[in-house]
Amino acid sequence: MSRNDGGDGDMSRFSVDTYERPVLETPNGAEKVLMHSCCAPCAAEVMDALAASKIETTIFFYNPNIHPRDEYEIRKQENIRYAEKLGMDFIDWDYNAKDWFARTQGMEDEPERGVRCTACFDMRFEVTADYAAEHGFKLISSTLGISRWKNMAQINGCGERAAARHDGMTYWTFNWRKQGGAQRMIEISKNEEFYQQEYCGCVYSLRDTNAWRETNGREKIKRKIKFYGRDAVVSDDE
């Protein structure tokens, strides 16, 4: 069984070209969702699923963790490009990196998926929920959960805490990886030739990924040069 099949067995029937998308229903009956997005590769499959279900979607790009600034900009622009293709509204929120560093102070040496990531998700989802409350959204979610590198329970917990700050708001815990979602994420990324980032986003992720590569005799990350569909996909050991 492939690592990316999410337990669905034969994945050929879930490819972009053959998959018949189901009509999704929101968990609270909301007709629109504010979708926090981390990057185009993670977002595109989720965006396609929502578009096919005719759920009004606004993309909320709030990621002050991404370092350095030029890395943030290239990831954002790729996401804007796909949102424009689908005709979805796109909110480019504040890049308050200083606040992010303050929020994660003292957690610099924590491992991936640890308490630093929880603090990071909390910060990003709290701002998402606050914006949603101010602009009439009763449903929020995030594209972060589709990545196999993330702990879905950790992400959903942060999302639910953020939504609970506002009366009547729900965080949608839908498993976007299932039914071939993780596979289509890569397929769409190749078709669109999205920028292929090779680390989560923060300075500590960049540091730790490069340290792993050096230990294993591999080259350090070269940012802003690799794109899906043009270059080899990162192997599963990264």
Secondary structure per residue as TSV (DSSP state, phi and psi in degrees):
chain	resnum	aa	ss	phi	psi
A	1	M	-	360.0	131.2
A	2	S	-	-65.9	147.4
A	3	R	T	-61.3	-25.6
A	4	N	T	-97.5	2.9
A	5	D	S	-85.8	-6.1
A	6	G	T	62.1	22.3
A	7	G	T	81.4	17.5
A	8	D	-	-98.2	5.0
A	9	G	S	73.0	-133.4
A	10	D	-	-60.4	119.5
A	11	M	-	-94.1	-7.8
A	12	S	G	-60.3	-33.9
A	13	R	G	-73.5	-8.9
A	14	F	G	-104.2	9.1
A	15	S	S	-69.3	162.1
A	16	V	T	-55.7	-38.3
A	17	D	T	-77.0	-24.1
A	18	T	T	-115.1	-16.3
A	19	Y	-	-72.5	128.9
A	20	E	-	-95.8	108.0
A	21	R	-	-70.7	133.8
A	22	P	-	-75.3	159.4
A	23	V	-	-85.2	115.3
A	24	L	-	-80.9	148.7
A	25	E	-	-118.4	135.7
A	26	T	-	-71.0	151.7
A	27	P	T	-70.2	-21.6
A	28	N	T	-117.9	12.3
A	29	G	-	79.6	5.6
A	30	A	-	-66.4	145.2
A	31	E	S	-92.6	-7.2
A	32	K	E	-143.0	156.3
A	33	V	E	-136.6	141.8
A	34	L	E	-97.7	111.5
A	35	M	E	-103.6	107.9
A	36	H	E	-65.5	131.8
A	37	S	-	-123.0	139.8
A	38	C	S	-99.4	-28.9
A	39	C	-	-174.2	164.1
A	40	A	H	-65.4	-43.9
A	41	P	H	-57.9	-41.4
A	42	C	H	-73.8	-33.8
A	43	A	H	-79.2	-33.0
A	44	A	H	-59.3	-45.8
A	45	E	H	-63.4	-41.1
A	46	V	H	-63.9	-43.6
A	47	M	H	-62.6	-42.0
A	48	D	H	-62.8	-41.8
A	49	A	H	-63.4	-41.1
A	50	L	H	-70.2	-39.4
A	51	A	H	-63.5	-42.1
A	52	A	H	-64.4	-27.6
A	53	S	T	-92.0	2.1
A	54	K	T	57.1	37.3
A	55	I	-	-93.5	120.1
A	56	E	E	-61.7	120.9
A	57	T	E	-124.0	131.4
A	58	T	E	-115.8	126.6
A	59	I	E	-86.4	129.8
A	60	F	E	-116.2	106.4
A	61	F	E	-99.0	99.5
A	62	Y	-	-134.3	101.8
A	63	N	-	-144.9	67.9
A	64	P	T	-70.5	-4.7
A	65	N	T	-74.8	-24.4
A	66	I	-	-68.5	128.7
A	67	H	-	-137.3	140.7
A	68	P	S	-80.5	-171.7
A	69	R	H	-62.0	-38.3
A	70	D	H	-67.6	-27.6
A	71	E	H	-67.6	-42.5
A	72	Y	H	-57.5	-45.2
A	73	E	H	-65.6	-42.8
A	74	I	H	-68.6	-37.3
A	75	R	H	-65.9	-41.2
A	76	K	H	-64.6	-45.8
A	77	Q	H	-63.6	-36.0
A	78	E	H	-64.1	-38.4
A	79	N	H	-69.4	-39.1
A	80	I	H	-61.3	-41.9
A	81	R	H	-57.7	-42.7
A	82	Y	H	-76.5	-34.3
A	83	A	H	-62.3	-40.6
A	84	E	H	-65.1	-37.8
A	85	K	H	-61.3	-38.8
A	86	L	H	-91.0	-4.9
A	87	G	T	73.4	28.8
A	88	M	-	-95.4	142.9
A	89	D	E	-66.3	145.7
A	90	F	E	-132.0	124.2
A	91	I	E	-106.1	117.0
A	92	D	E	-96.8	102.6
A	93	W	-	-91.3	-176.8
A	94	D	-	-67.3	136.4
A	95	Y	-	-94.9	70.4
A	96	N	-	-89.5	68.6
A	97	A	H	-61.5	-34.4
A	98	K	H	-60.5	-39.7
A	99	D	H	-65.9	-36.6
A	100	W	H	-65.2	-44.0
A	101	F	H	-63.0	-36.2
A	102	A	H	-66.9	-40.4
A	103	R	H	-64.4	-33.3
A	104	T	T	-102.9	10.8
A	105	Q	T	-59.3	136.9
A	106	G	T	88.0	-6.6
A	107	M	-	-112.3	15.5
A	108	E	T	-58.3	-30.7
A	109	D	T	-104.0	11.0
A	110	E	-	-72.2	148.6
A	111	P	-	-76.0	162.5
A	112	E	T	-56.6	142.3
A	113	R	T	74.2	6.4
A	114	G	S	-92.0	-156.3
A	115	V	H	-67.9	-28.0
A	116	R	H	-65.4	-41.2
A	117	C	H	-65.6	-37.7
A	118	T	H	-60.8	-45.2
A	119	A	H	-62.4	-37.5
A	120	C	H	-66.3	-47.8
A	121	F	H	-63.1	-42.7
A	122	D	H	-55.6	-47.8
A	123	M	H	-60.7	-47.5
A	124	R	H	-68.9	-38.9
A	125	F	H	-75.5	-33.0
A	126	E	H	-62.5	-43.1
A	127	V	H	-66.5	-39.7
A	128	T	H	-59.2	-47.3
A	129	A	H	-65.3	-39.3
A	130	D	H	-64.0	-42.8
A	131	Y	H	-63.3	-43.0
A	132	A	H	-58.7	-44.6
A	133	A	H	-63.2	-36.9
A	134	E	H	-76.4	-17.3
A	135	H	T	-122.8	21.2
A	136	G	T	81.0	19.4
A	137	F	-	-93.8	134.5
A	138	K	-	-106.1	-3.3
A	139	L	E	-134.7	129.5
A	140	I	E	-128.6	160.1
A	141	S	E	-159.7	-174.1
A	142	S	E	-147.1	149.6
A	143	T	G	-82.0	-8.9
A	144	L	G	-57.0	-33.8
A	145	G	G	-68.1	-14.6
A	146	I	G	-76.6	-20.2
A	147	S	-	-74.8	133.1
A	148	R	T	-69.8	-13.4
A	149	W	T	-83.4	-8.1
A	150	K	S	-103.9	153.3
A	151	N	-	-89.3	109.1
A	152	M	H	-63.5	-38.6
A	153	A	H	-63.5	-38.2
A	154	Q	H	-63.8	-46.1
A	155	I	H	-64.6	-46.6
A	156	N	H	-63.1	-38.0
A	157	G	H	-61.9	-42.8
A	158	C	H	-64.9	-41.9
A	159	G	H	-63.7	-42.6
A	160	E	H	-67.1	-38.0
A	161	R	H	-62.8	-42.3
A	162	A	H	-64.5	-44.4
A	163	A	H	-64.5	-34.5
A	164	A	T	-66.3	-12.9
A	165	R	T	-70.5	-13.9
A	166	H	S	-128.7	130.3
A	167	D	T	-59.4	133.6
A	168	G	T	78.1	6.2
A	169	M	-	-98.2	142.8
A	170	T	E	-123.4	141.5
A	171	Y	E	-99.5	124.3
A	172	W	-	-81.5	114.2
A	173	T	-	-94.4	25.2
A	174	F	-	-55.8	138.3
A	175	N	-	-87.0	94.5
A	176	W	T	-72.6	-11.7
A	177	R	T	-77.3	-28.4
A	178	K	T	-68.6	166.0
A	179	Q	T	53.8	39.6
A	180	G	T	78.9	11.4
A	181	G	H	-59.0	-41.1
A	182	A	H	-65.8	-35.0
A	183	Q	H	-68.0	-46.0
A	184	R	H	-66.2	-30.4
A	185	M	H	-55.5	-44.6
A	186	I	H	-71.4	-40.9
A	187	E	H	-59.0	-48.1
A	188	I	H	-63.6	-40.4
A	189	S	H	-60.4	-39.7
A	190	K	H	-68.7	-43.8
A	191	N	H	-60.9	-37.7
A	192	E	H	-90.9	-7.8
A	193	E	T	53.0	50.6
A	194	F	-	-67.0	152.6
A	195	Y	B	-59.7	134.2
A	196	Q	-	-107.3	96.1
A	197	Q	-	-72.4	149.0
A	198	E	S	-117.6	16.6
A	199	Y	S	-152.6	161.1
A	200	C	-	-55.3	-46.4
A	201	G	S	153.4	-39.0
A	202	C	S	-83.2	165.1
A	203	V	H	-62.1	-31.2
A	204	Y	H	-75.6	-35.1
A	205	S	H	-64.9	-42.1
A	206	L	H	-62.0	-45.5
A	207	R	H	-59.2	-49.6
A	208	D	H	-70.7	-35.8
A	209	T	H	-65.5	-42.8
A	210	N	H	-65.5	-37.2
A	211	A	H	-64.0	-41.4
A	212	W	H	-62.1	-42.4
A	213	R	H	-64.7	-43.2
A	214	E	H	-62.0	-42.3
A	215	T	H	-61.8	-32.2
A	216	N	T	-100.6	16.2
A	217	G	T	69.7	31.0
A	218	R	-	-115.7	159.1
A	219	E	-	-68.6	149.9
A	220	K	-	-67.9	162.0
A	221	I	-	-61.5	135.0
A	222	K	-	-111.9	107.7
A	223	R	T	-77.1	153.5
A	224	K	T	66.8	22.0
A	225	I	-	-124.6	-11.3
A	226	K	-	-110.1	133.7
A	227	F	B	-135.1	138.9
A	228	Y	B	-58.8	143.8
A	229	G	T	84.5	-19.2
A	230	R	T	-107.9	-30.3
A	231	D	B	-125.9	164.6
A	232	A	-	-63.8	142.2
A	233	V	-	-71.6	144.2
A	234	V	-	-57.2	136.9
A	235	S	-	-73.5	164.9
A	236	D	T	-69.2	-12.0
A	237	D	T	-88.1	5.0
A	238	E	-	-101.8	360.0
